[in-house]
């Protein structure tokens, strides 16, 4: 497989050099997976933004001004409020927790009870839409990699920014076939020898286990505290993996400024980036192309008048230019992340992720 050669992975084609790099990291057991919300979507687990909106809707039901309205109108009103006035979800999460604390104080409760109520609400909403998906999933493919790990090759660790316990439960079902001992880690404690760590730097809320509740990084206040604590256990672990291992980012949008800061700060330079992120190519379906062209035409007419131009491109040319712009967006992202030490693996569909992960371990589905 030479430079620039593409290899098929599901319905996608990826650079052979990227696949070789991942396989080398796998064979030397220097590969770490960083997982985001996209890994849990197939199981009905909401993303962080949707989780905050669901909690806001729930709190709105007890607000004096809104509780008299029907639930579906309350949800529509809260969604509209967030979209129209561009509320940052991390700020709204702080509003929700502060409201719970305030109500608890009025009822004579202590801060610990208020915090536990908040965690219980998050856990309940986290698993409210839980389902068992059909067909291959990215999470099952991650579990396959853990199962294939041994003393000399495989994964060094998994870092998941999700609160859920989906991966742990999947691995429990495979316990008899594992050669490693996977254990969740969510606090500053020494990892025992022989343990395969599944780090939860933002906290861990196992299903139905209130005794296993942990502090979670969820609100604006939590993120501020995290960044103020220079030697926070999660930050030191993440930086150690970024500096000394090869990381594959899966199911992450890579838009979190805190993560980007750590990735940027950990990059020591060099011509060859040492990590990979998976991203779907920028594109729009054919069914939406005409609407997109019309919208661009409308905006172009406004700019034409503003710039006092007389020539107007035809619809066919706009469609062609739109596709070129989408390809350019791929180039922007690729160059941006390479400057941070991260190569981009482009997929046509995220459904190809299980196939990609299988190829990392040498399988050819």
C-alpha positions as CSV (number, residue, x, y, z in Angstrom):
1,X,0.0,0.0,0.0
2,X,1.8,3.1,-1.2
3,X,1.5,6.8,-0.4
4,X,-1.9,8.2,-1.5
5,X,-3.4,4.7,-2.0
6,X,-7.0,4.3,-0.8
7,X,-8.4,1.2,0.7
8,X,-12.1,0.3,1.0
9,X,-13.7,0.4,4.4
10,X,-17.4,-0.3,4.2
11,X,-18.8,2.2,1.8
12,X,-15.8,4.6,2.4
13,X,-12.2,4.8,1.1
14,X,-9.5,5.7,3.6
15,X,-5.8,6.5,3.1
16,X,-3.8,3.3,3.4
17,X,-1.1,5.2,5.3
18,X,-3.6,6.1,8.0
19,X,-4.7,2.5,8.4
20,X,-1.1,1.3,8.5
21,X,-0.3,3.8,11.2
22,X,-3.3,2.7,13.3
23,X,-2.3,-1.0,12.9
24,X,1.3,-0.2,13.9
25,X,0.1,1.5,17.1
26,X,-2.2,-1.5,17.7
27,X,0.6,-4.1,17.3
28,X,2.8,-2.2,19.8
29,X,-0.1,-1.7,22.2
30,X,0.3,2.1,22.0
31,X,-3.2,2.9,20.8
32,X,-5.7,4.7,23.0
33,X,-9.3,5.4,22.0
34,X,-11.0,8.7,23.0
35,X,-14.7,8.2,22.8
36,X,-17.5,10.8,22.5
37,X,-21.3,10.9,22.5
38,X,-21.5,9.5,18.9
39,X,-20.5,6.1,20.3
40,X,-23.7,5.9,22.4
41,X,-26.3,7.4,19.9
42,X,-27.4,4.0,18.5
43,X,-28.5,3.0,22.1
44,X,-30.8,5.9,22.6
45,X,-28.4,7.8,24.8
46,X,-28.8,11.6,24.2
47,X,-25.9,13.8,23.3
48,X,-24.9,16.5,25.8
49,X,-26.9,19.2,24.1
50,X,-30.1,17.2,24.0
51,X,-29.6,16.0,27.6
52,X,-29.4,19.6,28.8
53,X,-32.6,20.5,26.8
54,X,-34.4,17.5,28.3
55,X,-33.4,18.6,31.8
56,X,-34.4,22.2,31.1
57,X,-37.8,21.0,29.9
58,X,-38.2,19.0,33.1
59,X,-37.4,21.9,35.3
60,X,-39.7,24.2,33.3
61,X,-42.6,21.9,34.4
62,X,-42.1,23.2,38.0
63,X,-41.6,26.9,37.0
64,X,-44.5,29.0,38.1
65,X,-44.8,30.8,34.8
66,X,-44.8,27.6,32.7
67,X,-46.2,24.7,34.6
68,X,-49.8,25.4,33.6
69,X,-49.0,24.8,29.9
70,X,-49.2,21.4,28.3
71,X,-45.9,19.4,28.2
72,X,-45.4,19.4,24.4
73,X,-45.8,23.2,24.4
74,X,-43.4,23.6,27.3
75,X,-40.8,21.6,25.3
76,X,-41.4,23.6,22.2
77,X,-41.1,26.9,24.1
78,X,-37.9,25.9,25.9
79,X,-36.4,24.7,22.6
80,X,-37.4,27.9,20.9
81,X,-35.9,30.0,23.7
82,X,-32.5,28.2,23.4
83,X,-32.4,28.5,19.6
84,X,-33.7,32.1,19.3
85,X,-31.5,33.6,21.9
86,X,-28.5,31.4,21.4
87,X,-28.2,30.1,25.0
88,X,-25.0,28.1,25.6
89,X,-26.0,24.7,26.9
90,X,-23.2,24.7,29.4
91,X,-24.6,27.9,31.0
92,X,-28.1,26.4,31.0
93,X,-26.8,23.3,32.8
94,X,-25.6,25.6,35.5
95,X,-29.0,27.3,35.7
96,X,-30.7,23.9,36.1
97,X,-28.4,22.8,39.0
98,X,-28.6,26.2,40.7
99,X,-32.4,25.9,40.5
100,X,-32.3,22.4,42.2
101,X,-30.0,23.8,44.9
102,X,-32.3,26.8,45.5
103,X,-35.4,24.6,45.8
104,X,-33.5,22.2,48.2
105,X,-32.5,25.1,50.5
106,X,-36.1,26.3,50.6
107,X,-37.3,22.8,51.6
108,X,-34.6,22.6,54.3
109,X,-32.4,20.2,52.5
110,X,-28.6,20.2,52.6
111,X,-26.2,20.8,49.6
112,X,-25.3,17.1,49.5
113,X,-28.9,16.0,49.0
114,X,-29.4,18.7,46.3
115,X,-26.3,17.4,44.5
116,X,-27.5,13.8,44.7
117,X,-30.9,14.9,43.3
118,X,-29.2,16.6,40.4
119,X,-27.2,13.5,39.7
120,X,-30.3,11.3,39.9
121,X,-32.1,13.6,37.4
122,X,-29.2,13.4,35.0
123,X,-29.0,9.6,35.3
124,X,-32.7,9.2,34.8
125,X,-32.8,11.4,31.7
126,X,-29.6,9.8,30.4
127,X,-31.1,6.3,30.2
128,X,-34.7,7.4,29.5
129,X,-34.7,6.4,25.9
130,X,-32.4,3.4,26.2
131,X,-32.8,0.8,23.5
132,X,-31.0,-2.2,22.1
133,X,-29.9,-1.4,18.5
134,X,-30.0,-3.8,15.6
135,X,-27.0,-4.5,13.5
136,X,-23.3,-3.6,14.1
137,X,-22.5,-0.6,16.3
138,X,-19.4,1.4,17.0
139,X,-19.6,0.6,20.7
140,X,-19.6,-3.2,19.9
141,X,-16.6,-2.6,17.6
142,X,-14.8,-0.9,20.5
143,X,-15.6,-3.8,22.8
144,X,-14.2,-6.1,20.0
145,X,-10.9,-4.2,20.2
146,X,-10.8,-4.6,24.0
147,X,-11.6,-8.3,23.7
148,X,-8.8,-8.7,21.1
149,X,-6.2,-6.9,23.3
150,X,-3.5,-9.0,25.0
151,X,-0.2,-8.4,26.8
152,X,1.7,-7.4,23.6
153,X,-0.8,-5.9,21.2
154,X,-4.1,-4.0,21.3
155,X,-5.4,-1.0,23.2
156,X,-3.5,0.6,26.1
157,X,-6.7,2.3,27.4
158,X,-10.1,3.8,26.6
159,X,-11.0,7.4,27.6
160,X,-14.7,8.1,27.3
161,X,-16.1,11.5,27.9
162,X,-19.6,9.9,28.3
163,X,-21.3,9.4,31.6
164,X,-23.0,6.1,30.6
165,X,-21.9,2.5,31.4
166,X,-22.6,1.0,28.0
167,X,-19.1,-0.1,27.3
168,X,-18.6,-1.6,30.8
169,X,-21.8,-3.6,30.5
170,X,-20.9,-4.8,27.0
171,X,-17.6,-6.0,28.3
172,X,-19.2,-7.8,31.3
173,X,-21.1,-9.9,28.8
174,X,-17.8,-10.9,27.3
175,X,-16.0,-11.5,30.5
176,X,-15.1,-15.1,29.8
177,X,-13.4,-14.2,26.6
178,X,-11.3,-11.3,27.8
179,X,-7.6,-11.5,28.5
180,X,-7.6,-8.0,30.2
181,X,-9.4,-6.8,33.2
182,X,-11.5,-3.7,32.2
183,X,-12.3,-1.3,35.1
184,X,-14.0,2.1,35.1
185,X,-11.9,4.9,36.5
186,X,-13.5,8.2,37.5
187,X,-11.4,9.6,40.3
188,X,-7.8,10.3,41.4
189,X,-6.7,6.9,42.5
190,X,-3.8,4.7,41.4
191,X,-4.8,2.3,38.7
192,X,-3.9,-1.3,39.9
193,X,-1.5,-3.4,38.0
194,X,-3.0,-5.6,35.3
195,X,-6.2,-3.4,35.0
196,X,-7.3,-2.2,31.6
197,X,-8.5,1.4,32.4
198,X,-11.7,2.9,31.0
199,X,-11.3,6.5,32.1
200,X,-14.4,8.7,32.6
201,X,-12.8,12.2,33.0
202,X,-16.2,13.9,33.1
203,X,-17.7,11.5,35.6
204,X,-19.5,8.2,35.6
205,X,-23.3,7.5,36.2
206,X,-23.9,3.8,35.9
207,X,-27.4,2.7,35.3
208,X,-29.5,2.2,38.4
209,X,-26.6,2.5,40.7
210,X,-27.1,5.5,42.9
211,X,-24.3,4.4,45.2
212,X,-22.0,4.6,42.3
213,X,-22.7,8.2,41.6
214,X,-19.7,10.4,41.0
215,X,-19.2,14.1,40.6
216,X,-19.7,15.0,36.9
217,X,-18.3,17.7,34.7
218,X,-21.6,19.1,33.3
219,X,-22.1,22.7,34.1
220,X,-20.2,25.9,33.3
221,X,-19.0,26.0,36.9
222,X,-17.7,22.4,36.6
223,X,-15.7,23.3,33.5
224,X,-14.2,26.4,35.2
225,X,-13.2,24.3,38.2
226,X,-11.6,21.7,35.8
227,X,-9.5,24.3,34.0
228,X,-8.5,26.0,37.3
229,X,-7.1,22.8,38.7
230,X,-3.7,22.4,37.0
231,X,-3.1,18.9,38.4
232,X,-6.6,17.6,38.1
233,X,-6.3,13.8,37.7
234,X,-8.3,13.7,34.5
235,X,-6.2,16.4,32.8
236,X,-2.9,14.7,33.7
237,X,-4.1,11.3,32.4
238,X,-5.4,12.8,29.1
239,X,-2.2,14.8,28.6
240,X,-0.1,11.6,29.3
241,X,-1.9,9.6,26.7
242,X,-1.7,12.5,24.2
243,X,2.1,12.8,24.8
244,X,3.1,9.2,24.9
245,X,0.6,7.2,22.9
246,X,-1.3,7.3,19.6
247,X,-4.9,8.4,20.1
248,X,-7.9,7.6,17.8
249,X,-10.8,10.0,18.5
250,X,-14.1,8.3,17.8
251,X,-17.6,9.8,18.1
252,X,-16.2,13.2,19.1
253,X,-17.0,16.4,17.2
254,X,-13.6,17.8,18.3
255,X,-15.3,21.2,18.9
256,X,-14.8,21.1,22.7
257,X,-12.4,24.0,23.4
258,X,-11.0,22.3,26.5
259,X,-10.1,19.1,24.6
260,X,-8.7,21.1,21.7
261,X,-6.5,23.1,24.2
262,X,-5.1,19.9,25.6
263,X,-4.5,18.4,22.1
264,X,-2.8,21.6,21.0
265,X,-0.6,21.9,24.1
266,X,0.4,18.2,23.9
267,X,1.7,18.4,20.3
268,X,5.5,18.6,20.3
269,X,5.7,19.3,16.5
270,X,7.1,17.2,13.7
271,X,6.1,16.5,10.2
272,X,4.0,13.4,11.0
273,X,0.9,13.9,13.2
274,X,0.7,11.2,15.9
275,X,-3.1,11.0,16.4
276,X,-6.2,10.4,14.2
277,X,-9.8,11.7,14.3
278,X,-12.7,10.2,12.3
279,X,-15.0,12.6,10.5
280,X,-17.7,12.3,7.9
281,X,-16.9,14.2,4.7
282,X,-18.8,17.5,4.3
283,X,-21.6,16.8,1.9
284,X,-25.3,17.2,1.5
285,X,-27.7,14.6,0.1
286,X,-29.0,15.1,-3.5
287,X,-32.5,15.6,-2.0
288,X,-31.3,18.8,-0.3
289,X,-29.2,20.1,-3.1
290,X,-31.9,22.1,-4.8
291,X,-32.9,23.8,-1.6
292,X,-29.3,24.6,-0.8
293,X,-28.8,26.1,-4.2
294,X,-31.9,28.3,-3.8
295,X,-30.7,29.6,-0.5
296,X,-27.2,30.4,-1.9
297,X,-28.9,32.1,-4.9
298,X,-31.0,34.2,-2.5
299,X,-27.9,35.2,-0.5
300,X,-25.9,35.9,-3.6
301,X,-28.5,38.3,-4.9
302,X,-28.3,40.3,-1.7
303,X,-24.5,40.5,-2.0
304,X,-24.7,41.3,-5.7
305,X,-26.7,44.4,-4.9
306,X,-24.4,45.3,-2.0
307,X,-21.3,44.9,-4.3
308,X,-23.0,46.5,-7.3
309,X,-22.3,43.5,-9.6
310,X,-24.3,42.7,-12.7
311,X,-23.3,39.1,-13.6
312,X,-25.3,36.3,-11.9
313,X,-24.3,32.7,-12.1
314,X,-26.8,30.1,-13.3
315,X,-28.2,27.4,-11.0
316,X,-26.0,24.6,-12.5
317,X,-22.8,26.6,-11.8
318,X,-23.9,27.3,-8.2
319,X,-24.5,23.6,-7.7
320,X,-21.0,22.8,-9.0
321,X,-19.5,25.6,-6.9
322,X,-21.3,24.3,-3.8
323,X,-19.7,20.8,-4.2
324,X,-16.3,22.5,-4.6
325,X,-16.9,24.4,-1.4
326,X,-17.8,21.3,0.5
327,X,-14.5,19.7,-0.7
328,X,-12.7,22.9,0.4
329,X,-14.3,22.5,3.9
330,X,-12.7,19.0,4.0
331,X,-9.3,20.7,3.3
332,X,-9.8,23.3,5.9
333,X,-10.6,20.7,8.6
334,X,-7.7,18.5,7.5
335,X,-5.2,21.3,7.7
336,X,-6.6,22.6,10.9
337,X,-6.3,19.3,12.8
338,X,-2.9,18.4,11.2
339,X,-1.6,21.7,12.8
340,X,-2.6,20.2,16.1
341,X,-1.0,16.8,15.4
342,X,-4.2,15.0,14.4
343,X,-4.8,13.4,11.0
344,X,-8.3,13.1,9.7
345,X,-9.8,9.8,8.5
346,X,-12.7,10.7,6.2
347,X,-15.7,8.4,6.0
348,X,-18.7,8.6,3.7
349,X,-21.0,7.5,6.5
350,X,-20.5,7.0,10.3
351,X,-22.0,3.6,9.7
352,X,-18.6,2.6,8.4
353,X,-16.9,3.1,11.8
354,X,-17.3,-0.5,12.9
355,X,-15.6,-1.7,9.7
356,X,-12.7,0.8,10.3
357,X,-12.2,-0.3,13.9
358,X,-12.2,-4.0,12.7
359,X,-9.4,-3.1,10.2
360,X,-7.3,-1.6,13.0
361,X,-7.0,-5.0,14.6
362,X,-6.3,-6.6,11.2
363,X,-9.8,-8.0,10.4
364,X,-11.3,-7.4,7.0
365,X,-15.2,-7.4,7.4
